[in-house]
Amino acid sequence: MEPLENNTLPVRPTPPRVWPVFGALIGVFLIQALGGAALALGLHAWRGTDLFAPIEPTVELVVILAAFTSMLFAAVALTAGALSPTSITGRLRLGFARRAALITAASVVGFTALSAMLDAILALVPWRIDSSTLELLQEALRQASGANLLGAILFIGPMTGLGEELFFRGFVQTRLRERWGRWPAIVGASLAFGLYHFDPVHSSLAFLSGLLLGWIVEASGSLWPAVAAHAVNNSVAVILTALLPEPSRAVEMWLLTASLPITLLAVAFLMRTFRRVGAPVPGGLS
C-alpha cells in the first residue's frame, strides 16, 4: 500500500517551538492527578470508607482509569493536530507506510517479543525488584472474567494503544523530531512515555519499549504499526495475566530464550524492509 501524500511532515522555514509539547505534558499530568484524586474521593464517599485509606484494586477500577487516560491522551493529540496549520494526518503521521502489512506484522511480533523478554528478565534477576504499579495491575487483572475481562482487553489493549501512541509518538515525538531530529525525538518521547507510568520499574520497561516504537514510527513514517504493536501486546498481556497462573522461573527462562532471537529477527527484518522501501514518505523523515 502506498503512503498517503499528506503523511509528510511540513517543511518549516524556522524550527517549531517545543513549549506546546511541554505544556501538554504538564497539563496531562495535572489532569490525570486531579482525575485520579476525584475518582478516589468518589469511591471513598460511595463506600463510606476513610478518605485516606488505600483503595483495593479491582478490574473495574483499572478499566475506568485506562479509559480515562486513553481518551485524555487522544483528545490532546487530536486537538493539537486539528489546530496545526498542516493536515492532522500529516501532523500526527496517520498515513500508511509502504508495505504496511509486512511492517505492521513485524512490528507486532517484535514488540510483543521485546515485552516478553523484558518481563522475563525482570522476573529472573536474583534480587527483588518491587513495582507497586505492576503488582496492583496484575492483582486486579487476575480477578477478571467474562464481561470484565472483555472490557479490560478492549480498554487496556486497543484503546490504550491508540491513545498513548497518538499522544507520545504522534504528537510529542513528531514535534520534537521537527525541532531536534530523529533520535533526540525518539529518546525524548520515550522518556515522557516512561515517566507517565509513575513507577520506577514500569517506567523503565516503558522507556525501553518506547525506543522501539519510536524507531518504527520514524523509519516507517506512519503511526499505525506502533498502534497495532502496542494494542496487541497489551491485549496479550491482559489475557495471559487473567487466564494463566503466574509463570515459574523455568517458564520465564524459556520465554527469555525464545523472545530474544524473535525480537532480533523482527528488528532485522524491519531494518531490511525499511532499506528496500527507501524514504518512508516523499520528502519525509529519512
C-alpha positions in Angstrom: 0.0 0.0 0.0 1.4 3.4 -1.0 1.7 6.1 1.6 -0.6 9.0 1.7 0.9 12.1 0.3 -0.3 14.2 3.3 1.7 11.9 5.6 4.7 14.1 5.0 6.0 16.4 7.7 5.8 20.0 6.7 8.9 21.9 5.7 9.2 24.8 8.1 11.4 27.9 7.5 12.3 28.0 11.2 12.3 25.2 13.8 8.9 24.9 15.6 8.5 25.8 19.2 8.6 22.9 21.6 6.9 24.7 24.6 3.4 23.3 23.5 4.8 19.8 23.9 6.0 20.5 27.5 2.8 22.4 28.2 0.7 19.4 27.1 2.8 17.0 29.1 2.3 19.1 32.3 -1.3 19.6 31.6 -2.0 15.9 31.0 -0.1 15.1 34.2 -2.2 17.6 36.2 -5.5 16.3 34.7 -4.5 12.7 35.4 -3.6 13.6 39.0 -6.8 15.5 39.6 -8.9 12.9 37.9 -7.3 10.1 40.0 -7.9 12.1 43.2 -11.5 12.8 42.3 -12.1 9.1 41.5 -10.5 8.0 44.8 -12.7 10.5 46.7 -15.8 9.5 44.9 -15.1 5.8 45.7 -14.5 6.5 49.3 -17.7 8.6 49.6 -19.7 5.9 47.8 -18.3 3.2 50.0 -18.4 5.2 53.2 -14.7 4.5 53.9 -11.9 6.6 55.3 -10.7 9.2 52.7 -7.1 8.3 53.3 -7.5 4.5 53.3 -5.8 2.7 50.3 -8.2 1.7 47.6 -8.3 -2.0 46.8 -7.5 -2.6 43.1 -10.3 -4.1 41.0 -10.6 -4.8 37.3 -13.4 -2.2 37.1 -11.2 0.5 38.5 -8.4 -0.5 36.1 -10.7 -0.3 33.2 -12.1 3.1 34.2 -8.6 4.5 34.6 -7.4 3.1 31.3 -10.4 4.5 29.5 -10.0 8.0 31.1 -6.2 8.3 30.4 -6.6 6.9 26.8 -9.3 9.4 26.0 -7.3 12.2 27.5 -4.2 11.4 25.5 -6.2 11.0 22.3 -8.1 14.2 22.9 -4.9 16.3 23.5 -3.2 14.8 20.4 -6.2 15.2 18.1 -6.8 18.8 19.3 -3.1 19.7 18.7 -3.4 18.1 15.2 -6.6 20.0 14.4 -5.0 23.3 15.5 -2.0 22.7 13.3 -1.7 24.7 10.1 -0.9 21.4 8.3 -3.3 18.5 7.9 -4.0 16.4 11.0 -2.9 13.3 9.0 0.5 14.7 8.4 0.9 16.3 11.8 0.2 13.0 13.6 1.6 10.8 10.9 -1.7 8.9 10.3 -0.9 7.9 6.7 0.1 4.4 5.8 3.6 3.2 5.3 4.8 1.5 2.2 4.4 -2.3 2.6 2.2 -1.5 5.6 1.0 -5.1 6.2 4.6 -6.5 6.4 5.8 -3.7 8.6 2.8 -3.9 10.9 3.1 -7.7 11.3 6.9 -7.5 12.0 6.3 -4.6 14.5 3.6 -6.6 16.4 5.9 -9.7 16.6 9.0 -7.7 17.6 7.3 -5.5 20.1 5.4 -8.4 21.8 8.6 -10.4 21.9 10.6 -7.5 23.4 8.0 -7.0 26.1 8.1 -10.7 27.0 11.9 -10.6 27.1 11.9 -7.6 29.4 9.3 -9.2 31.7 11.3 -12.4 31.8 14.5 -10.5 32.7 12.7 -8.7 35.5 11.4 -12.0 36.9 14.7 -13.7 36.7 17.0 -11.2 38.3 18.4 -12.6 41.6 17.3 -9.6 43.6 13.8 -8.5 44.4 12.5 -5.5 42.4 9.3 -4.1 43.8 6.9 -2.5 41.4 3.7 -1.5 43.2 2.0 -0.4 39.9 2.7 -3.6 38.1 1.7 -5.7 41.1 -1.6 -3.9 41.7 -2.4 -4.1 38.0 -1.7 -7.8 37.9 -3.7 -8.4 41.1 -6.7 -6.6 39.6 -6.5 -8.4 36.2 -6.3 -11.9 37.9 -9.9 -11.1 39.1 -11.1 -10.6 35.5 -13.5 -12.9 33.8 -16.4 -12.7 31.4 -17.5 -9.1 30.6 -14.9 -7.7 32.9 -12.2 -9.5 31.0 -13.5 -8.4 27.7 -13.6 -4.8 28.9 -10.1 -5.0 30.2 -8.9 -6.4 26.9 -10.6 -3.6 24.9 -9.6 -0.7 27.1 -6.1 -1.7 28.0 -5.4 -3.1 24.6 -6.7 -1.2 21.5 -7.9 1.9 23.3 -4.7 2.4 25.4 -2.6 1.5 22.4 -4.3 4.1 20.2 -4.5 6.9 22.8 -0.9 6.6 24.0 0.6 6.3 20.5 -1.4 9.3 19.3 0.0 11.4 22.1 3.5 10.2 22.7 4.6 9.2 19.2 2.1 11.1 17.0 2.1 14.4 18.8 5.2 14.6 21.2 7.7 12.8 19.1 6.7 14.4 15.8 7.1 17.9 17.2 10.4 17.1 18.8 11.5 15.5 15.6 10.9 18.7 13.7 13.0 20.7 16.2 15.7 18.3 17.4 16.0 15.5 14.8 15.1 11.8 14.8 17.0 10.2 17.8 16.6 13.0 20.2 12.9 13.0 19.5 12.7 9.2 20.0 14.5 9.3 23.3 12.6 12.4 24.5 9.2 10.9 23.7 10.3 7.6 25.3 11.4 9.3 28.4 8.0 11.0 28.7 6.2 7.7 27.9 8.2 6.1 30.7 7.7 8.8 33.3 3.9 8.8 32.7 3.8 5.2 34.0 4.6 6.6 37.5 6.6 3.6 38.8 10.4 3.1 38.7 10.2 -0.5 37.3 7.2 0.0 35.0 8.6 3.4 33.8 12.0 1.7 32.9 10.2 -1.0 30.9 8.0 1.6 29.1 11.1 3.7 28.2 12.9 0.7 26.6 9.7 -0.3 24.8 9.1 3.3 23.7 12.5 3.3 21.9 11.4 0.5 19.6 8.0 2.0 19.0 9.6 5.4 18.3 12.1 4.0 15.8 9.3 2.1 14.0 7.3 5.3 13.6 10.3 7.3 12.3 11.5 4.6 10.0 8.1 3.8 8.5 6.7 7.4 8.6 3.4 6.0 10.0 1.9 5.8 13.4 -0.2 2.7 12.7 2.4 -0.1 13.0 3.2 1.2 16.5 -0.5 1.4 17.4 -1.0 -2.2 16.3 2.0 -3.4 18.2 1.1 -1.6 21.3 -2.5 -2.7 21.2 -1.7 -6.4 20.5 1.0 -6.6 23.2 -1.3 -5.1 25.9 -4.2 -7.4 24.9 -2.0 -10.4 25.1 -0.6 -9.3 28.5 -4.2 -8.9 29.8 -5.3 -12.3 28.6 -2.2 -14.1 29.9 -2.4 -12.4 33.3 -6.1 -13.1 33.7 -6.2 -16.7 32.5 -2.8 -18.3 33.3 -1.1 -18.8 36.7 2.0 -16.8 37.5 4.8 -18.4 35.5 7.6 -20.3 37.2 11.3 -19.5 36.8 11.6 -22.3 34.3 8.8 -20.8 32.1 10.4 -17.3 32.4 13.7 -18.8 31.3 12.1 -20.4 28.3 10.3 -17.1 27.5 13.6 -15.2 27.6 15.4 -17.8 25.4 12.6 -17.7 22.8 11.8 -14.0 22.9 15.4 -12.7 22.4 16.0 -14.2 18.9 12.4 -13.4 17.9 13.0 -9.7 18.8 16.3 -9.6 17.0 14.9 -11.3 13.9 11.9 -8.9 13.8 14.1 -5.8 14.1 16.5 -7.2 11.4 13.5 -7.8 9.1 12.2 -4.3 9.7 15.6 -2.7 9.0 15.9 -4.7 5.8 12.3 -3.7 4.8 12.9 -0.1 5.5 16.1 -0.1 3.4 14.2 -1.6 0.5 11.3 0.8 0.5 13.6 3.8 1.0 12.4 7.0 2.5 9.2 6.5 4.5 7.3 9.2 2.7 8.1 11.5 -0.2 10.3 14.3 1.2 9.7 12.8 4.7 11.6 11.6 7.6 14.7 9.9 6.3 
